[in-house]
Amino acid sequence: MEFVAQGNVVKATAIHAATGVEASIVGPANVGRDALGQAAVRKLKYVMEKKS
């Protein structure tokens, strides 16, 4: 997981270590990293399933 804050938004990026596939989401900074991280992981799972 990688988090980058810019002003009042945070970009959360989930990276699959074995394949290097990435999925990112952007959300409000006041939501919290746990929620944004979980959403990024869900998107990563979706992207991985779509590629297979």
Secondary structure, 3 states (H helix, E strand, C coil): CEEEEECCEEEEEEECCCCCCEEEEEEEHHHCHHHHHHHHHHHHHHHHHHHC
